[in-house]
Amino acid sequence: MNKVFNFVFVVILCVLVSCKGKQSTVSVSDDSKLSASDQQVGVLYDKIVQNQLDYKTIEIPKFQVKINTGGKSYSSKATLRIYKDSAIWVSVQPLAGIEMFRFLMTKDSVKFINRLQQEYAMRDIVYCQQKWGAPVDLYVLQAMLTDQLFVQGKKNAVKKDYSTFAVLTSDSRPVLSNKNTKKRYVENFYVNNSYKITETKVDDKQSQAVLSCKYDNFIYVKNKLFPMSVGVAMSDVNQSAQINFEYSTVKVDEAIDMTFSVPKKYTRTSLPF
């Protein structure tokens, strides 16, 4: 399997969102016109950051995942827990709430349990990045999938990290785009006039692969607009995949259990992704 599609599997496991309880979605204007001052990188950066959700922990119980790839469709339930900047924990439950897979990513490692085969795997993050062929880490995933800005290789990107970015227009939409010609992976953040990111796109200039996350069905969470639907699309010259995530009950800043224990009878194996 192409390395870039190994990354899709990680995205499937690690998607997240945040609010508590079922809530009505908020109509967000499609008007994407920005004022002249907003078209300055520093000004736009500040307004996007001011409108991002600030959280410590997130739990999403039994959200729906739908996958379309290779002409086939799949669906499953999953539960996700996030401790910001520390860990992403996922339990996949495709049949009657019975866990079949468990995943844990920290800043240093990736761990995986396959209960169906009674196997487990664990590797350091450097090995995983080499295998995936992409600089995926905890910070990139939690930012991309919580509708937030990021710069690859940075734990907490600050304004000066966006010195290589420019505010452009693409398909009549404002986009905060990285213009650093030396980078293989280029980040693009499409923004509306509510200063919410409506799409994050990462282009791999070497392999011509593209990863896109589109955000929709916004609700208010701690007085910030936040998407309850995320559509992830991955494509390269050979393959494509579409993953849709729909959320209902979600909890923010509550105590969460990140347990990851391996039964003694399980056999260690290599990561399947």
Secondary structure, DSSP 8 states (H G I E B T S, - for coil): --HHHHHHHHHHHH-----SS----B---------TGGGSHHHHHHHHHHTS---SEEEEEEEEEEEEETTEEEEEEEEEEEETTTEEEEEEE-BTTB--EEEEEESSEEEEEETTTTEEEEEEHHHHHHHHTS---HHHHHHHTTT----TT-SS--GGGGTTEEEEEETTEEEEEE--TT-SEEEEEEE-TTS-EEEEEEEETTT--EEEEEEEEEEEETTEEEEEEEEEEEE-SS-EEEEEEE----EESS---------TT-EE-----
